[in-house]
């Protein structure tokens, strides 16, 4: 069936299209009787407003774009839930795209969202992103952009972050305070800022507590996967039989490492203590349960959308935009994988 139009409602009731439109919007200059008749007929005919026409009139698509490295990752799934919860309250549709940690795909997706005339973009950068021209080009077109989690410090836009360096410092210090003498670090790829900051926090904690930094104890992972956790745990046992603590960049890798160490008869935490990062739900069910840094994904998603929405409204009303950087708190969750 063809969609019912305002014109059809107006002709049926013998009133003008303008009166029908005003009645549906509860304008005060339309009588209560007319409003009641219009709304009853609209409901009977299953009338739906033409979203495209509304968007043309308001110059808003009521759609935002979201680009994330991985959809299935526990942290990013929590972020998505937070974004959608806030977007629905404001009547926004969220287009979710996955970059698969690819810079080239991320660029294409940003171009696609711009061509769709989204009202704004939320993005967590791919591990492969080292050039930020595509982000600056988007902002040059006055399209609101908010970055979260994996950000670029030199891109001037609003951001939602945690203090990765401080959180990593806290995790490493806990290993030191619990008696660990040789602490390894499974870090992420070289480019993402959060991977850099977690490494720097680890290194600083060692130096501040009288340890000599040993680069051979730092393992650079590419995929940050369960399988890499398995592989590098086995490699660590070959390379450094005296290691008694590991700070690992993310929980998925940490769980892979625990799996491998369990298979090899390594006692956790008696032989090796392990701390992860993100507080994935599996962290509390693996044996032994994983000590980890809690990263507030849902809150990060909510906060990111609120910043984007604020900028969208300010630009629409020709108001000055002030970029904000919001830092969310983290917490060390102590479980069985550490002494």
C-alpha positions as CSV (number, residue, x, y, z in Angstrom):
1,X,0.0,0.0,0.0
2,X,1.2,3.5,-0.8
3,X,2.0,5.7,2.3
4,X,-0.9,8.0,3.4
5,X,-0.2,11.7,2.8
6,X,-1.3,14.8,4.6
7,X,-3.2,15.8,1.5
8,X,-5.3,12.6,1.7
9,X,-6.2,13.3,5.4
10,X,-7.0,16.9,4.5
11,X,-9.3,16.0,1.6
12,X,-11.1,13.4,3.7
13,X,-11.8,15.9,6.4
14,X,-12.4,18.8,4.1
15,X,-9.7,21.0,5.7
16,X,-6.4,22.4,4.6
17,X,-3.1,20.5,4.6
18,X,-1.6,23.2,6.8
19,X,-4.4,22.6,9.4
20,X,-3.7,18.9,9.3
21,X,0.0,19.5,9.9
22,X,-0.7,21.9,12.7
23,X,-3.2,19.5,14.3
24,X,-0.7,16.6,14.3
25,X,1.9,18.9,16.0
26,X,-0.6,20.2,18.6
27,X,-0.5,23.8,17.5
28,X,-2.6,26.0,19.9
29,X,-4.5,27.8,17.0
30,X,-6.2,24.5,16.0
31,X,-9.4,23.5,17.9
32,X,-9.4,20.4,20.2
33,X,-12.2,18.9,18.0
34,X,-10.1,19.2,14.8
35,X,-7.0,17.8,16.5
36,X,-9.0,14.8,17.7
37,X,-10.5,14.2,14.2
38,X,-7.1,14.5,12.5
39,X,-5.3,12.3,14.9
40,X,-8.0,9.6,14.9
41,X,-8.0,9.5,11.1
42,X,-4.2,9.5,10.9
43,X,-4.1,6.5,13.3
44,X,-6.8,4.7,11.3
45,X,-5.0,5.2,8.1
46,X,-1.6,4.4,9.7
47,X,-0.1,7.7,8.7
48,X,3.6,8.0,9.1
49,X,5.5,11.4,8.7
50,X,7.8,11.6,5.7
51,X,11.2,11.4,7.4
52,X,13.0,12.6,4.2
53,X,10.9,15.7,3.9
54,X,11.3,16.5,7.6
55,X,15.1,16.1,7.2
56,X,15.2,18.4,4.2
57,X,13.2,21.0,6.2
58,X,15.2,20.8,9.4
59,X,18.5,20.2,7.6
60,X,19.1,17.1,9.9
61,X,19.3,13.5,8.9
62,X,18.7,12.3,12.5
63,X,21.4,9.8,11.7
64,X,25.0,9.5,13.1
65,X,27.8,7.2,12.0
66,X,29.8,5.0,14.3
67,X,33.1,3.5,13.2
68,X,34.8,0.9,15.5
69,X,37.6,-1.6,15.0
70,X,35.6,-4.6,16.1
71,X,31.9,-5.2,16.7
72,X,32.3,-8.5,18.6
73,X,34.8,-7.2,21.1
74,X,33.3,-7.1,24.6
75,X,34.5,-3.5,25.2
76,X,33.2,-2.2,21.9
77,X,29.9,-4.0,22.3
78,X,29.4,-2.2,25.6
79,X,30.3,1.1,23.9
80,X,27.7,0.4,21.2
81,X,25.0,-0.2,23.8
82,X,25.8,3.1,25.5
83,X,25.7,5.0,22.3
84,X,22.4,3.5,21.1
85,X,20.7,4.0,24.5
86,X,21.4,7.7,24.3
87,X,20.7,8.0,20.5
88,X,17.3,6.5,20.9
89,X,16.4,9.1,23.5
90,X,17.1,11.8,21.0
91,X,15.5,10.1,18.0
92,X,18.7,9.3,16.2
93,X,19.5,6.2,14.1
94,X,23.1,4.9,14.4
95,X,24.9,3.4,11.4
96,X,27.5,1.0,12.7
97,X,30.6,0.2,10.6
98,X,33.6,-2.0,11.4
99,X,37.0,-1.0,10.2
100,X,38.7,-4.4,11.0
101,X,41.7,-2.4,12.2
102,X,42.3,-1.2,8.6
103,X,43.3,2.4,7.9
104,X,42.2,2.1,4.2
105,X,38.8,0.7,5.2
106,X,38.3,3.4,7.8
107,X,38.9,6.1,5.2
108,X,36.3,4.6,2.9
109,X,33.8,4.3,5.7
110,X,34.3,7.9,6.7
111,X,33.7,9.0,3.0
112,X,30.6,6.8,2.9
113,X,29.2,8.4,6.0
114,X,29.9,11.9,4.7
115,X,28.1,11.0,1.4
116,X,25.1,9.9,3.4
117,X,25.0,13.3,5.1
118,X,25.1,12.0,8.6
119,X,24.7,14.6,11.3
120,X,28.0,13.5,13.0
121,X,30.5,10.8,13.4
122,X,31.8,8.8,16.4
123,X,35.1,6.9,15.9
124,X,37.6,4.7,17.6
125,X,40.6,4.5,15.3
126,X,41.9,1.4,13.7
127,X,45.3,0.1,14.8
128,X,46.6,0.8,11.3
129,X,45.7,4.5,11.3
130,X,48.8,6.7,11.4
131,X,47.6,9.5,9.0
132,X,44.7,11.7,10.1
133,X,44.0,13.7,6.9
134,X,40.6,11.9,6.4
135,X,39.5,13.0,9.9
136,X,40.7,16.6,9.4
137,X,39.0,16.7,6.0
138,X,35.7,15.6,7.6
139,X,36.0,18.4,10.2
140,X,36.8,20.9,7.5
141,X,33.3,20.2,6.1
142,X,31.9,21.1,9.6
143,X,30.7,17.6,10.3
144,X,30.9,17.0,14.1
145,X,33.4,14.4,15.1
146,X,34.0,12.8,18.5
147,X,36.8,10.3,19.1
148,X,36.8,7.7,21.9
149,X,39.1,5.0,23.3
150,X,41.7,4.9,20.4
151,X,42.2,8.5,19.6
152,X,44.7,10.9,17.8
153,X,45.9,13.5,20.2
154,X,46.8,15.9,17.3
155,X,43.3,15.9,15.8
156,X,41.4,18.9,17.3
157,X,37.9,17.5,18.2
158,X,36.0,16.3,21.3
159,X,37.3,13.1,22.8
160,X,36.3,10.6,25.5
161,X,39.2,8.7,27.0
162,X,40.5,7.0,30.1
163,X,44.0,7.6,31.5
164,X,45.6,4.6,30.0
165,X,49.0,5.5,31.3
166,X,47.8,5.8,34.9
167,X,45.8,2.6,34.7
168,X,48.8,0.7,33.4
169,X,50.9,2.2,36.1
170,X,48.4,1.1,38.7
171,X,48.4,-2.5,37.3
172,X,52.1,-2.8,37.2
173,X,52.6,-1.3,40.6
174,X,50.2,-3.9,42.0
175,X,52.3,-6.6,40.6
176,X,55.4,-5.0,42.2
177,X,53.7,-4.5,45.5
178,X,52.6,-8.2,45.5
179,X,56.2,-9.3,45.3
180,X,56.8,-9.7,41.5
181,X,60.5,-9.2,40.5
182,X,60.5,-9.8,36.7
183,X,57.4,-8.3,35.0
184,X,56.8,-8.8,31.3
185,X,54.3,-6.8,29.2
186,X,52.2,-8.0,26.3
187,X,51.5,-4.7,24.5
188,X,49.4,-3.9,21.5
189,X,50.6,-2.6,18.1
190,X,52.9,0.4,17.9
191,X,50.4,2.9,16.5
192,X,47.3,3.2,18.7
193,X,47.7,5.8,21.4
194,X,46.2,3.7,24.1
195,X,48.7,0.9,23.4
196,X,51.5,3.5,23.6
197,X,50.2,4.9,26.9
198,X,49.7,1.5,28.5
199,X,53.3,0.6,27.6
200,X,54.6,3.9,29.0
201,X,52.6,3.4,32.3
202,X,54.1,0.0,32.6
203,X,57.7,1.3,32.0
204,X,57.3,4.2,34.4
205,X,56.1,2.0,37.2
206,X,59.1,-0.2,36.9
207,X,61.5,2.8,36.8
208,X,59.8,4.5,39.8
209,X,60.2,1.4,41.9
210,X,63.9,0.8,41.2
211,X,63.5,-1.8,38.4
212,X,65.8,-1.7,35.4
213,X,63.6,-1.6,32.3
214,X,64.3,-4.6,30.0
215,X,63.0,-4.3,26.5
216,X,63.2,-8.0,25.9
217,X,60.3,-8.4,28.4
218,X,58.0,-6.4,26.1
219,X,56.2,-8.4,23.4
220,X,54.4,-6.6,20.6
221,X,51.2,-8.2,19.5
222,X,49.3,-7.5,16.3
223,X,45.9,-9.0,16.5
224,X,45.4,-8.8,20.3
225,X,43.7,-12.2,20.1
226,X,43.2,-15.3,22.3
227,X,45.6,-17.2,20.0
228,X,48.3,-14.6,20.4
229,X,47.9,-14.9,24.2
230,X,48.6,-18.6,23.8
231,X,51.6,-18.1,21.5
232,X,53.3,-15.4,23.5
233,X,52.8,-17.1,26.8
234,X,54.6,-20.1,25.4
235,X,57.3,-17.9,23.9
236,X,57.8,-16.1,27.3
237,X,58.4,-19.4,29.1
238,X,61.2,-20.1,26.5
239,X,62.8,-16.7,26.7
240,X,62.5,-15.8,30.4
241,X,62.1,-18.7,32.8
242,X,62.4,-16.2,35.7
243,X,59.4,-14.0,34.9
244,X,56.9,-14.0,37.7
245,X,54.4,-11.3,36.5
246,X,52.8,-10.2,33.3
247,X,50.8,-7.0,32.5
248,X,48.7,-7.7,29.4
249,X,47.1,-5.0,27.2
250,X,43.7,-6.6,27.0
251,X,41.7,-9.4,28.7
252,X,41.2,-11.5,25.6
253,X,45.0,-11.9,25.3
254,X,45.3,-12.5,29.0
255,X,42.8,-15.3,28.9
256,X,44.7,-16.9,26.1
257,X,47.9,-16.6,28.1
258,X,46.2,-18.2,31.2
259,X,44.9,-21.0,29.0
260,X,48.4,-21.8,27.8
261,X,50.1,-21.5,31.2
262,X,47.4,-23.8,32.7
263,X,48.1,-26.4,30.0
264,X,51.9,-26.2,30.8
265,X,51.3,-26.7,34.5
266,X,52.4,-23.2,35.5
267,X,50.7,-22.2,38.7
268,X,48.9,-18.9,38.6
269,X,49.6,-16.8,40.7
270,X,52.1,-18.8,42.6
271,X,54.6,-19.0,39.7
272,X,53.3,-16.1,37.5
273,X,50.8,-13.4,38.3
274,X,48.7,-11.9,35.5
275,X,46.8,-8.7,35.1
276,X,44.6,-7.9,32.1
277,X,42.8,-4.8,30.9
278,X,39.1,-4.0,30.2
279,X,37.2,-6.3,32.6
280,X,35.6,-8.5,30.0
281,X,32.8,-10.8,31.4
282,X,35.0,-13.9,30.7
283,X,37.5,-12.5,33.2
284,X,35.4,-13.5,36.1
285,X,34.6,-17.1,34.9
286,X,38.0,-18.3,33.7
287,X,40.1,-20.3,36.2
288,X,41.8,-18.7,37.9
289,X,39.7,-15.5,37.6
290,X,41.5,-12.6,36.1
291,X,42.7,-9.5,37.9
292,X,42.1,-6.6,35.5
293,X,41.5,-2.9,34.9
294,X,37.8,-2.1,34.6
295,X,37.3,0.1,31.5
296,X,33.8,1.7,31.5
297,X,32.6,0.9,27.9
298,X,28.9,1.7,28.4
299,X,29.6,5.0,30.1
300,X,32.1,5.9,27.4
301,X,29.5,5.3,24.7
302,X,26.9,7.4,26.5
303,X,29.4,10.2,27.0
304,X,30.6,10.2,23.4
305,X,27.1,10.5,22.1
306,X,26.3,13.3,24.5
307,X,29.3,15.3,23.3
308,X,28.4,14.7,19.6
309,X,24.8,15.7,20.2
310,X,25.9,18.9,21.9
311,X,28.1,19.8,19.0
312,X,25.4,19.0,16.4
313,X,22.9,21.3,18.2
314,X,25.5,24.1,18.5
315,X,26.4,24.0,14.9
316,X,22.7,24.0,13.9
317,X,22.1,27.1,16.0
318,X,25.3,28.8,14.7
319,X,26.8,28.8,18.2
320,X,30.5,28.6,18.9
321,X,31.8,25.0,19.4
322,X,34.2,24.3,22.2
323,X,35.9,20.9,21.9
324,X,35.9,18.9,25.2
325,X,38.1,16.0,26.4
326,X,36.3,13.9,29.0
327,X,38.4,11.5,31.0
328,X,36.5,8.6,32.6
329,X,37.7,6.7,35.7
330,X,39.1,3.2,35.8
331,X,39.4,0.7,38.6
332,X,41.7,-2.2,39.4
333,X,39.5,-5.3,39.9
334,X,41.5,-7.8,42.0
335,X,40.8,-11.5,41.5
336,X,42.7,-14.8,41.7
337,X,45.3,-14.4,39.0
338,X,47.5,-12.2,41.3
339,X,48.9,-12.7,44.7
